[in-house]
């Protein structure tokens, strides 16, 4: 065989391999084409397809959305991608400069599964960009002669400068392509903004998952005391966490805890051979968390707010959801969780001292709501003085006494005196109704029990940045497993209600040594029934 023949065979094999790597419908094709320019370039725009299109737009916390329809074989689309990504990096992903404001997504119309989706939006050429509130894309369509549509066909977007200028005009902003992370001009400290507080639900999820990660990384569950503290906090999260998927994840961990941590000794799964039978194999709020960024709790500087802010909001949101008979249990669970698992030693000790100062057991949910509010204000007062003397505070989010008078005028009897009834009403509404209102609009309310169970499982499995196809058989299996889990969780919750106040009575003595004994919450069976 001649040298020429060998050369031709080699060229043929290389060509065949290249053709395979760029086959139509490949989800990686845009990255492959761009690799010649930047191998480490990270896509920030969300790549959608017909299976996850509605769910991503329904569940996003963003107020606005840009949607690009393109074809992977289109040279103009390939040339436009760097411009689109340059703007997307401002709004999308864990390193976003202005997160939670604009969702930037794209759909490849050259992929067969997306053909009908692209037809609904009357796509006849590429690329095409649309603008609308995200919910308007859910189940939506667009036509050239469609009147009064909230979906707008964009113009003047041919470069990254033109695209960002168009977005700035729509939302009244002045963002620049060179903006750096934590330049949060749009997140002003206006906590009365209904949309801002509703975004805090995403920060509560982030803080819950981050707290769980800290416990794992520090191997903090290492005794019967810390084990009991963790279990009791899970018992509080399962019925009262404002996020459905965090309630579901907490219940799964609690149901398996005795096997994961026998006698309080947990295996953390650093050994890959056993990682599927350890705490590390569980995600308390879902597999796509933590995301690595906050929105409502985002500071103007990298080291401010964030996790501690999210943790406070989580505790406030729990306090306004409990019933009267659970108030002392919730207080004890929160105090011991912070004492055992909050790794800032000085902060932990201050909070512990405030817990120890309580001498009378709480009997009403109002008691713990107001105590937590008072404790938070005491912390803010102390930190405000420290930050002022050291210059370590956040200039855009200074520590303040909460709520300010302009936000709740009836809360103030005078400049220094509070109307505690009005404060309680405000806190119940602010951390309860307002906190979840946006989430309910996005599909949390009005669903049947079966839909909620299946949605919870689907929500945990969601991978928002990648296309995901779930076979019909797998979907049915997920639904059946979710229903089984729902029934098991209901049974577990009934059992927990009978025993949660009597688990490890010696442990309960820490914060109320004069009062906390085996019959803290009732002295006889009739009182226990009344509390239930």
C-alpha positions as a Python dict, from the first residue, in 0.01 Angstrom:
ca = {
    (1, 'X'): (0, 0, 0),
    (2, 'X'): (146, 335, -107),
    (3, 'X'): (226, 629, 115),
    (4, 'X'): (-42, 827, -68),
    (5, 'X'): (-305, 565, 16),
    (6, 'X'): (-211, 577, 388),
    (7, 'X'): (-233, 955, 380),
    (8, 'X'): (-581, 953, 224),
    (9, 'X'): (-707, 701, 482),
    (10, 'X'): (-574, 919, 766),
    (11, 'X'): (-743, 1231, 627),
    (12, 'X'): (-1069, 1037, 591),
    (13, 'X'): (-1063, 921, 952),
    (14, 'X'): (-995, 1273, 1078),
    (15, 'X'): (-1280, 1409, 869),
    (16, 'X'): (-1518, 1140, 997),
    (17, 'X'): (-1427, 1217, 1357),
    (18, 'X'): (-1478, 1590, 1302),
    (19, 'X'): (-1815, 1529, 1137),
    (20, 'X'): (-1930, 1322, 1435),
    (21, 'X'): (-1830, 1588, 1683),
    (22, 'X'): (-2036, 1851, 1498),
    (23, 'X'): (-2346, 1639, 1428),
    (24, 'X'): (-2674, 1833, 1413),
    (25, 'X'): (-2853, 1835, 1746),
    (26, 'X'): (-2538, 1808, 1956),
    (27, 'X'): (-2582, 2016, 2273),
    (28, 'X'): (-2209, 2091, 2277),
    (29, 'X'): (-2182, 2213, 1920),
    (30, 'X'): (-2169, 2584, 2005),
    (31, 'X'): (-1896, 2524, 2261),
    (32, 'X'): (-1703, 2305, 2015),
    (33, 'X'): (-1713, 2573, 1746),
    (34, 'X'): (-1604, 2838, 1993),
    (35, 'X'): (-1317, 2630, 2128),
    (36, 'X'): (-1095, 2750, 1843),
    (37, 'X'): (-1123, 3097, 1999),
    (38, 'X'): (-1139, 3027, 2374),
    (39, 'X'): (-1122, 2678, 2518),
    (40, 'X'): (-1214, 2790, 2867),
    (41, 'X'): (-1501, 3021, 2769),
    (42, 'X'): (-1800, 2959, 2992),
    (43, 'X'): (-2152, 2997, 2857),
    (44, 'X'): (-2370, 3218, 3078),
    (45, 'X'): (-2684, 3222, 2865),
    (46, 'X'): (-2929, 2940, 2947),
    (47, 'X'): (-2960, 2685, 2668),
    (48, 'X'): (-3323, 2574, 2654),
    (49, 'X'): (-3518, 2315, 2458),
    (50, 'X'): (-3879, 2203, 2428),
    (51, 'X'): (-3864, 1994, 2748),
    (52, 'X'): (-3742, 2259, 2992),
    (53, 'X'): (-3855, 2581, 2819),
    (54, 'X'): (-4168, 2646, 3027),
    (55, 'X'): (-4023, 2532, 3361),
    (56, 'X'): (-3716, 2758, 3340),
    (57, 'X'): (-3923, 3067, 3257),
    (58, 'X'): (-4181, 2978, 3521),
    (59, 'X'): (-3931, 2924, 3803),
    (60, 'X'): (-3677, 3198, 3739),
    (61, 'X'): (-3660, 3482, 3996),
    (62, 'X'): (-3568, 3728, 3719),
    (63, 'X'): (-3808, 4014, 3642),
    (64, 'X'): (-3722, 4025, 3270),
    (65, 'X'): (-3602, 3785, 3001),
    (66, 'X'): (-3421, 3800, 2666),
    (67, 'X'): (-3477, 3498, 2442),
    (68, 'X'): (-3261, 3429, 2135),
    (69, 'X'): (-3364, 3184, 1863),
    (70, 'X'): (-3068, 3064, 1656),
    (71, 'X'): (-2940, 2773, 1447),
    (72, 'X'): (-2609, 2608, 1517),
    (73, 'X'): (-2520, 2594, 1146),
    (74, 'X'): (-2577, 2970, 1099),
    (75, 'X'): (-2246, 3166, 1064),
    (76, 'X'): (-2413, 3491, 1174),
    (77, 'X'): (-2537, 3314, 1492),
    (78, 'X'): (-2189, 3188, 1569),
    (79, 'X'): (-2045, 3536, 1521),
    (80, 'X'): (-2316, 3690, 1740),
    (81, 'X'): (-2269, 3448, 2030),
    (82, 'X'): (-1969, 3632, 2187),
    (83, 'X'): (-2174, 3953, 2188),
    (84, 'X'): (-2471, 3781, 2353),
    (85, 'X'): (-2249, 3608, 2610),
    (86, 'X'): (-2073, 3934, 2698),
    (87, 'X'): (-2408, 4076, 2811),
    (88, 'X'): (-2527, 3746, 2963),
    (89, 'X'): (-2231, 3737, 3201),
    (90, 'X'): (-2373, 4053, 3366),
    (91, 'X'): (-2701, 3883, 3457),
    (92, 'X'): (-2663, 3502, 3456),
    (93, 'X'): (-2464, 3251, 3659),
    (94, 'X'): (-2291, 3250, 3999),
    (95, 'X'): (-2048, 3524, 3889),
    (96, 'X'): (-2320, 3757, 3761),
    (97, 'X'): (-2267, 4126, 3826),
    (98, 'X'): (-2640, 4200, 3848),
    (99, 'X'): (-2808, 3866, 3929),
    (100, 'X'): (-3180, 3799, 3951),
    (101, 'X'): (-3280, 4078, 3711),
    (102, 'X'): (-3261, 3958, 3349),
    (103, 'X'): (-3268, 3595, 3235),
    (104, 'X'): (-3082, 3553, 2906),
    (105, 'X'): (-3170, 3231, 2725),
    (106, 'X'): (-3137, 3076, 2381),
    (107, 'X'): (-3307, 2803, 2178),
    (108, 'X'): (-3142, 2612, 1890),
    (109, 'X'): (-3407, 2583, 1618),
    (110, 'X'): (-3187, 2340, 1419),
    (111, 'X'): (-3248, 2072, 1683),
    (112, 'X'): (-3547, 1858, 1583),
    (113, 'X'): (-3716, 1861, 1923),
    (114, 'X'): (-3732, 2243, 1908),
    (115, 'X'): (-3892, 2279, 1564),
    (116, 'X'): (-4250, 2316, 1692),
    (117, 'X'): (-4137, 2554, 1965),
    (118, 'X'): (-3967, 2777, 1709),
    (119, 'X'): (-4276, 2762, 1484),
    (120, 'X'): (-4488, 2896, 1772),
    (121, 'X'): (-4274, 3210, 1768),
    (122, 'X'): (-4285, 3239, 1387),
    (123, 'X'): (-3908, 3203, 1346),
    (124, 'X'): (-3817, 3230, 976),
    (125, 'X'): (-3458, 3357, 1001),
    (126, 'X'): (-3170, 3364, 1250),
    (127, 'X'): (-3085, 3503, 1494),
    (128, 'X'): (-3406, 3653, 1640),
    (129, 'X'): (-3435, 3810, 1988),
    (130, 'X'): (-3744, 3864, 2204),
    (131, 'X'): (-3803, 4056, 2530),
    (132, 'X'): (-4076, 3999, 2791),
    (133, 'X'): (-4139, 3921, 3157),
    (134, 'X'): (-4040, 3552, 3194),
    (135, 'X'): (-4394, 3431, 3269),
    (136, 'X'): (-4514, 3560, 2933),
    (137, 'X'): (-4294, 3305, 2755),
    (138, 'X'): (-4454, 3012, 2941),
    (139, 'X'): (-4682, 2840, 2690),
    (140, 'X'): (-4658, 3154, 2479),
    (141, 'X'): (-4632, 3232, 2110),
    (142, 'X'): (-4570, 3528, 1881),
    (143, 'X'): (-4674, 3631, 1533),
    (144, 'X'): (-4570, 3921, 1307),
    (145, 'X'): (-4925, 4067, 1310),
    (146, 'X'): (-4993, 3999, 1676),
    (147, 'X'): (-5125, 4310, 1852),
    (148, 'X'): (-5095, 4406, 2220),
    (149, 'X'): (-4847, 4128, 2292),
    (150, 'X'): (-4621, 4168, 2596),
    (151, 'X'): (-4355, 3974, 2403),
    (152, 'X'): (-4152, 4231, 2211),
    (153, 'X'): (-3945, 4160, 1902),
    (154, 'X'): (-3613, 4329, 1977),
    (155, 'X'): (-3419, 4555, 1742),
    (156, 'X'): (-3079, 4728, 1767),
    (157, 'X'): (-2905, 4429, 1922),
    (158, 'X'): (-2634, 4350, 1666),
    (159, 'X'): (-2347, 4418, 1904),
    (160, 'X'): (-2307, 4374, 2279),
    (161, 'X'): (-2314, 4754, 2325),
    (162, 'X'): (-2639, 4789, 2133),
    (163, 'X'): (-2797, 4493, 2316),
    (164, 'X'): (-2710, 4628, 2662),
    (165, 'X'): (-2823, 4977, 2561),
    (166, 'X'): (-3159, 4832, 2453),
    (167, 'X'): (-3196, 4652, 2789),
    (168, 'X'): (-3099, 4965, 2983),
    (169, 'X'): (-3372, 5164, 2808),
    (170, 'X'): (-3633, 4902, 2897),
    (171, 'X'): (-3552, 4886, 3269),
    (172, 'X'): (-3427, 5240, 3326),
    (173, 'X'): (-3074, 5134, 3420),
    (174, 'X'): (-2726, 5242, 3317),
    (175, 'X'): (-2528, 4917, 3329),
    (176, 'X'): (-2199, 4891, 3143),
    (177, 'X'): (-2019, 4600, 2983),
    (178, 'X'): (-1722, 4662, 3213),
    (179, 'X'): (-1927, 4645, 3535),
    (180, 'X'): (-1759, 4427, 3795),
    (181, 'X'): (-1912, 4183, 4044),
    (182, 'X'): (-2092, 4339, 4340),
    (183, 'X'): (-2170, 4662, 4160),
    (184, 'X'): (-2532, 4647, 4277),
    (185, 'X'): (-2681, 4981, 4184),
    (186, 'X'): (-3023, 4823, 4127),
    (187, 'X'): (-3038, 4660, 4471),
    (188, 'X'): (-3097, 4964, 4685),
    (189, 'X'): (-3171, 4918, 5056),
    (190, 'X'): (-3544, 4969, 4998),
    (191, 'X'): (-3676, 4674, 5194),
    (192, 'X'): (-4035, 4788, 5143),
    (193, 'X'): (-4012, 4680, 4780),
    (194, 'X'): (-4252, 4388, 4751),
    (195, 'X'): (-4054, 4229, 4469),
    (196, 'X'): (-3729, 4246, 4666),
    (197, 'X'): (-3860, 4068, 4977),
    (198, 'X'): (-4025, 3801, 4764),
    (199, 'X'): (-3680, 3729, 4615),
    (200, 'X'): (-3556, 3646, 4965),
    (201, 'X'): (-3705, 3296, 4931),
    (202, 'X'): (-3417, 3210, 4699),
    (203, 'X'): (-3169, 3341, 4955),
    (204, 'X'): (-3330, 3129, 5228),
    (205, 'X'): (-3275, 2822, 5010),
    (206, 'X'): (-2916, 2930, 4947),
    (207, 'X'): (-2849, 2988, 5319),
    (208, 'X'): (-3008, 2654, 5416),
    (209, 'X'): (-2792, 2461, 5171),
    (210, 'X'): (-2480, 2660, 5262),
    (211, 'X'): (-2537, 2589, 5633),
    (212, 'X'): (-2566, 2218, 5550),
    (213, 'X'): (-2243, 2235, 5346),
    (214, 'X'): (-2061, 2403, 5637),
    (215, 'X'): (-2175, 2125, 5871),
    (216, 'X'): (-2044, 1865, 5626),
    (217, 'X'): (-1713, 2037, 5559),
    (218, 'X'): (-1641, 2084, 5931),
    (219, 'X'): (-1774, 1737, 6023),
    (220, 'X'): (-1969, 1920, 6290),
    (221, 'X'): (-2204, 1636, 6389),
    (222, 'X'): (-1971, 1444, 6617),
    (223, 'X'): (-2158, 1364, 6941),
    (224, 'X'): (-2502, 1274, 7073),
    (225, 'X'): (-2555, 1642, 7161),
    (226, 'X'): (-2474, 1780, 6816),
    (227, 'X'): (-2667, 1495, 6657),
    (228, 'X'): (-2976, 1579, 6861),
    (229, 'X'): (-2936, 1949, 6779),
    (230, 'X'): (-2926, 1872, 6406),
    (231, 'X'): (-3227, 1639, 6426),
    (232, 'X'): (-3434, 1895, 6614),
    (233, 'X'): (-3356, 2165, 6359),
    (234, 'X'): (-3463, 1929, 6081),
    (235, 'X'): (-3786, 1866, 6273),
    (236, 'X'): (-3844, 2241, 6259),
    (237, 'X'): (-3761, 2270, 5887),
    (238, 'X'): (-3978, 1984, 5762),
    (239, 'X'): (-4317, 2142, 5842),
    (240, 'X'): (-4220, 2511, 5843),
    (241, 'X'): (-3945, 2593, 5591),
    (242, 'X'): (-4095, 2836, 5335),
    (243, 'X'): (-3937, 2643, 5044),
    (244, 'X'): (-4113, 2324, 4938),
    (245, 'X'): (-3798, 2157, 4811),
    (246, 'X'): (-3613, 2236, 5136),
    (247, 'X'): (-3900, 2077, 5331),
    (248, 'X'): (-3874, 1770, 5109),
    (249, 'X'): (-3493, 1749, 5138),
    (250, 'X'): (-3503, 1795, 5516),
    (251, 'X'): (-3758, 1515, 5548),
    (252, 'X'): (-3545, 1278, 5341),
    (253, 'X'): (-3240, 1340, 5561),
    (254, 'X'): (-3446, 1304, 5879),
    (255, 'X'): (-3602, 977, 5766),
    (256, 'X'): (-3256, 832, 5696),
    (257, 'X'): (-3065, 997, 5980),
    (258, 'X'): (-3043, 697, 6214),
    (259, 'X'): (-2881, 494, 5937),
    (260, 'X'): (-2653, 780, 5826),
    (261, 'X'): (-2539, 874, 6176),
    (262, 'X'): (-2577, 579, 6415),
    (263, 'X'): (-2517, 689, 6775),
    (264, 'X'): (-2444, 1041, 6651),
    (265, 'X'): (-2135, 936, 6452),
    (266, 'X'): (-2180, 1040, 6091),
    (267, 'X'): (-1993, 924, 5784),
    (268, 'X'): (-1928, 1222, 5557),
    (269, 'X'): (-1847, 1040, 5235),
    (270, 'X'): (-1495, 1149, 5149),
    (271, 'X'): (-1437, 789, 5045),
    (272, 'X'): (-1598, 756, 4702),
    (273, 'X'): (-1678, 390, 4772),
    (274, 'X'): (-1925, 483, 5046),
    (275, 'X'): (-2043, 829, 4938),
    (276, 'X'): (-2392, 704, 4843),
    (277, 'X'): (-2464, 602, 5202),
    (278, 'X'): (-2355, 923, 5375),
    (279, 'X'): (-2488, 1269, 5457),
    (280, 'X'): (-2288, 1405, 5164),
    (281, 'X'): (-2509, 1215, 4920),
    (282, 'X'): (-2811, 1425, 5030),
    (283, 'X'): (-2900, 1778, 4921),
    (284, 'X'): (-3117, 1954, 5175),
    (285, 'X'): (-3266, 2194, 4918),
    (286, 'X'): (-3200, 2018, 4586),
    (287, 'X'): (-2914, 1924, 4359),
    (288, 'X'): (-2882, 2267, 4194),
    (289, 'X'): (-2799, 2438, 4525),
    (290, 'X'): (-2603, 2617, 4652),
    (291, 'X'): (-2587, 2847, 4350),
    (292, 'X'): (-2304, 3054, 4495),
    (293, 'X'): (-2476, 3393, 4503),
    (294, 'X'): (-2748, 3586, 4688),
    (295, 'X'): (-3003, 3835, 4558),
    (296, 'X'): (-3205, 4001, 4837),
    (297, 'X'): (-2906, 3955, 5073),
    (298, 'X'): (-2644, 4060, 4822),
    (299, 'X'): (-2404, 4320, 4963),
    (300, 'X'): (-2228, 4601, 4779),
    (301, 'X'): (-1898, 4444, 4884),
    (302, 'X'): (-1787, 4083, 4852),
    (303, 'X'): (-1746, 4026, 5225),
    (304, 'X'): (-2075, 4181, 5348),
    (305, 'X'): (-2424, 4036, 5399),
    (306, 'X'): (-2480, 3709, 5208),
    (307, 'X'): (-2495, 3397, 5428),
    (308, 'X'): (-2554, 3567, 5765),
    (309, 'X'): (-2837, 3776, 5616),
    (310, 'X'): (-2994, 3465, 5459),
    (311, 'X'): (-2969, 3278, 5789),
    (312, 'X'): (-3148, 3556, 5977),
    (313, 'X'): (-3429, 3568, 5721),
    (314, 'X'): (-3463, 3190, 5741),
    (315, 'X'): (-3503, 3206, 6121),
    (316, 'X'): (-3757, 3489, 6099),
    (317, 'X'): (-3954, 3300, 5833),
    (318, 'X'): (-3961, 2989, 6054),
    (319, 'X'): (-4075, 3186, 6359),
    (320, 'X'): (-4383, 3332, 6186),
    (321, 'X'): (-4496, 2987, 6066),
    (322, 'X'): (-4503, 2788, 6390),
    (323, 'X'): (-4807, 2725, 6608),
    (324, 'X'): (-4841, 2825, 6973),
    (325, 'X'): (-4760, 2479, 7109),
    (326, 'X'): (-4434, 2470, 6912),
    (327, 'X'): (-4290, 2802, 7029),
    (328, 'X'): (-4058, 2668, 7302),
    (329, 'X'): (-3945, 2379, 7084),
    (330, 'X'): (-3864, 2620, 6798),
    (331, 'X'): (-3674, 2852, 7032),
    (332, 'X'): (-3465, 2564, 7170),
    (333, 'X'): (-3400, 2419, 6822),
    (334, 'X'): (-3280, 2755, 6683),
    (335, 'X'): (-3064, 2838, 6985),
    (336, 'X'): (-2887, 2502, 6988),
    (337, 'X'): (-2843, 2497, 6610),
    (338, 'X'): (-2662, 2832, 6617),
    (339, 'X'): (-2461, 2731, 6925),
    (340, 'X'): (-2341, 2406, 6766),
    (341, 'X'): (-2311, 2490, 6398),
    (342, 'X'): (-2251, 2865, 6344),
    (343, 'X'): (-1874, 2884, 6301),
    (344, 'X'): (-1821, 3252, 6386),
    (345, 'X'): (-1718, 3202, 6748),
    (346, 'X'): (-1788, 3553, 6880),
    (347, 'X'): (-2126, 3571, 6705),
    (348, 'X'): (-2215, 3225, 6832),
    (349, 'X'): (-2131, 3320, 7191),
    (350, 'X'): (-2334, 3642, 7177),
    (351, 'X'): (-2637, 3457, 7045),
    (352, 'X'): (-2591, 3183, 7306),
    (353, 'X'): (-2588, 3443, 7585),
    (354, 'X'): (-2913, 3594, 7456),
    (355, 'X'): (-3071, 3248, 7456),
    (356, 'X'): (-2955, 3183, 7813),
    (357, 'X'): (-3109, 3513, 7928),
    (358, 'X'): (-3458, 3374, 7864),
    (359, 'X'): (-3588, 3237, 8195),
    (360, 'X'): (-3954, 3166, 8118),
    (361, 'X'): (-4060, 2912, 7853),
    (362, 'X'): (-4244, 3054, 7554),
    (363, 'X'): (-4610, 2959, 7529),
    (364, 'X'): (-4722, 3153, 7222),
    (365, 'X'): (-4578, 3177, 6872),
    (366, 'X'): (-4592, 3555, 6918),
    (367, 'X'): (-4330, 3518, 7192),
    (368, 'X'): (-4059, 3370, 6971),
    (369, 'X'): (-4140, 3603, 6679),
    (370, 'X'): (-4084, 3908, 6900),
    (371, 'X'): (-3786, 3758, 7081),
    (372, 'X'): (-3606, 3686, 6753),
    (373, 'X'): (-3689, 4037, 6629),
    (374, 'X'): (-3550, 4187, 6951),
    (375, 'X'): (-3238, 3968, 6937),
    (376, 'X'): (-3172, 4069, 6576),
    (377, 'X'): (-3198, 4438, 6666),
    (378, 'X'): (-2957, 4390, 6956),
    (379, 'X'): (-2709, 4227, 6720),
    (380, 'X'): (-2751, 4511, 6470),
    (381, 'X'): (-2691, 4771, 6742),
    (382, 'X'): (-2371, 4602, 6854),
    (383, 'X'): (-2239, 4547, 6500),
    (384, 'X'): (-2329, 4900, 6392),
    (385, 'X'): (-2096, 5043, 6659),
    (386, 'X'): (-1817, 4799, 6570),
    (387, 'X'): (-1846, 4863, 6197),
    (388, 'X'): (-1853, 5241, 6247),
    (389, 'X'): (-1531, 5236, 6450),
    (390, 'X'): (-1351, 4993, 6219),
    (391, 'X'): (-1494, 5099, 5881),
    (392, 'X'): (-1601, 4743, 5796),
    (393, 'X'): (-1971, 4802, 5730),
    (394, 'X'): (-2154, 4796, 5399),
    (395, 'X'): (-2205, 5161, 5289),
    (396, 'X'): (-2519, 5074, 5092),
    (397, 'X'): (-2669, 4848, 5358),
    (398, 'X'): (-2583, 4996, 5700),
    (399, 'X'): (-2705, 4813, 6010),
    (400, 'X'): (-3033, 4959, 6132),
    (401, 'X'): (-3306, 4909, 6391),
    (402, 'X'): (-3582, 4712, 6223),
    (403, 'X'): (-3837, 4796, 6098),
    (404, 'X'): (-3765, 5163, 6020),
    (405, 'X'): (-4044, 5407, 6094),
    (406, 'X'): (-4115, 5482, 5727),
    (407, 'X'): (-4181, 5112, 5667),
    (408, 'X'): (-4406, 5056, 5970),
    (409, 'X'): (-4532, 5384, 6126),
    (410, 'X'): (-4783, 5206, 6358),
    (411, 'X'): (-4496, 5004, 6508),
    (412, 'X'): (-4369, 5316, 6689),
    (413, 'X'): (-4535, 5466, 6996),
    (414, 'X'): (-4250, 5715, 7015),
    (415, 'X'): (-3893, 5741, 6887),
    (416, 'X'): (-3783, 5482, 7143),
    (417, 'X'): (-4097, 5284, 7232),
    (418, 'X'): (-4256, 5007, 7028),
    (419, 'X'): (-4614, 4890, 6985),
    (420, 'X'): (-4539, 4519, 7004),
    (421, 'X'): (-4880, 4417, 6867),
    (422, 'X'): (-4815, 4621, 6552),
    (423, 'X'): (-4459, 4490, 6526),
    (424, 'X'): (-4591, 4133, 6546),
    (425, 'X'): (-4846, 4201, 6269),
    (426, 'X'): (-4576, 4355, 6051),
    (427, 'X'): (-4332, 4064, 6100),
    (428, 'X'): (-4600, 3803, 6029),
    (429, 'X'): (-4685, 3972, 5701),
    (430, 'X'): (-4333, 4068, 5595),
    (431, 'X'): (-4169, 3728, 5654),
    (432, 'X'): (-4481, 3528, 5575),
    (433, 'X'): (-4722, 3653, 5314),
    (434, 'X'): (-4486, 3885, 5123),
    (435, 'X'): (-4197, 3642, 5133),
    (436, 'X'): (-4374, 3366, 4942),
    (437, 'X'): (-4617, 3568, 4727),
    (438, 'X'): (-4388, 3576, 4423),
    (439, 'X'): (-4313, 3205, 4459),
    (440, 'X'): (-4687, 3125, 4461),
    (441, 'X'): (-4734, 3329, 4146),
    (442, 'X'): (-4471, 3112, 3983),
    (443, 'X'): (-4679, 2797, 4021),
    (444, 'X'): (-4670, 2710, 4392),
    (445, 'X'): (-5034, 2777, 4457),
    (446, 'X'): (-5351, 2621, 4323),
    (447, 'X'): (-5202, 2279, 4250),
    (448, 'X'): (-5347, 1947, 4355),
    (449, 'X'): (-5166, 1738, 4614),
    (450, 'X'): (-5048, 1497, 4345),
    (451, 'X'): (-4915, 1782, 4129),
    (452, 'X'): (-4729, 1932, 4424),
    (453, 'X'): (-4562, 1599, 4510),
    (454, 'X'): (-4452, 1535, 4153),
    (455, 'X'): (-4345, 1899, 4108),
    (456, 'X'): (-4131, 1879, 4420),
    (457, 'X'): (-3944, 1579, 4280),
    (458, 'X'): (-3908, 1742, 3939),
    (459, 'X'): (-3791, 2067, 4095),
    (460, 'X'): (-3511, 1891, 4280),
    (461, 'X'): (-3398, 1717, 3958),
    (462, 'X'): (-3401, 2035, 3749),
    (463, 'X'): (-3074, 2141, 3583),
    (464, 'X'): (-3158, 2491, 3462),
    (465, 'X'): (-2847, 2555, 3254),
    (466, 'X'): (-2858, 2245, 3038),
    (467, 'X'): (-3108, 2070, 2817),
    (468, 'X'): (-3272, 1776, 2992),
    (469, 'X'): (-3483, 1501, 2839),
    (470, 'X'): (-3666, 1268, 3077),
    (471, 'X'): (-3805, 949, 2921),
    (472, 'X'): (-4173, 874, 2982),
    (473, 'X'): (-4092, 562, 3184),
    (474, 'X'): (-3854, 754, 3406),
    (475, 'X'): (-4112, 1029, 3457),
    (476, 'X'): (-4372, 773, 3570),
    (477, 'X'): (-4119, 618, 3806),
    (478, 'X'): (-4044, 961, 3953),
    (479, 'X'): (-4415, 1029, 4002),
    (480, 'X'): (-4475, 694, 4175),
    (481, 'X'): (-4170, 736, 4397),
    (482, 'X'): (-4279, 1089, 4487),
    (483, 'X'): (-4629, 975, 4583),
    (484, 'X'): (-4480, 700, 4799),
    (485, 'X'): (-4252, 954, 4963),
    (486, 'X'): (-4551, 1184, 5026),
    (487, 'X'): (-4742, 910, 5204),
    (488, 'X'): (-4436, 816, 5409),
    (489, 'X'): (-4373, 1180, 5501),
    (490, 'X'): (-4733, 1222, 5621),
    (491, 'X'): (-4697, 912, 5840),
    (492, 'X'): (-4361, 1038, 5971),
    (493, 'X'): (-4502, 1379, 6054),
    (494, 'X'): (-4785, 1223, 6255),
    (495, 'X'): (-4535, 1020, 6455),
    (496, 'X'): (-4307, 1320, 6508),
    (497, 'X'): (-4589, 1530, 6647),
    (498, 'X'): (-4636, 1270, 6920),
    (499, 'X'): (-4273, 1253, 7022),
    (500, 'X'): (-4080, 1563, 6919),
    (501, 'X'): (-4117, 1742, 7251),
    (502, 'X'): (-4007, 1441, 7455),
    (503, 'X'): (-3697, 1334, 7263),
    (504, 'X'): (-3388, 1351, 7489),
    (505, 'X'): (-3537, 1558, 7778),
    (506, 'X'): (-3197, 1627, 7935),
    (507, 'X'): (-3098, 1815, 7621),
    (508, 'X'): (-3387, 2057, 7668),
    (509, 'X'): (-3259, 2185, 8002),
    (510, 'X'): (-2988, 2410, 7857),
    (511, 'X'): (-3184, 2731, 7801),
    (512, 'X'): (-3452, 2700, 8071),
    (513, 'X'): (-3297, 2515, 8362),
    (514, 'X'): (-3565, 2637, 8602),
    (515, 'X'): (-3853, 2525, 8389),
    (516, 'X'): (-3752, 2270, 8124),
    (517, 'X'): (-3827, 1924, 8254),
    (518, 'X'): (-3994, 1621, 8103),
    (519, 'X'): (-4336, 1787, 8114),
    (520, 'X'): (-4231, 2133, 7989),
    (521, 'X'): (-4521, 2174, 7752),
    (522, 'X'): (-4792, 1989, 7949),
    (523, 'X'): (-4854, 1827, 8282),
    (524, 'X'): (-5113, 1578, 8172),
    (525, 'X'): (-5247, 1402, 7866),
    (526, 'X'): (-5539, 1642, 7816),
    (527, 'X'): (-5304, 1942, 7785),
    (528, 'X'): (-5092, 1756, 7529),
    (529, 'X'): (-5402, 1684, 7323),
    (530, 'X'): (-5496, 2050, 7341),
    (531, 'X'): (-5155, 2156, 7212),
    (532, 'X'): (-5182, 1916, 6919),
}
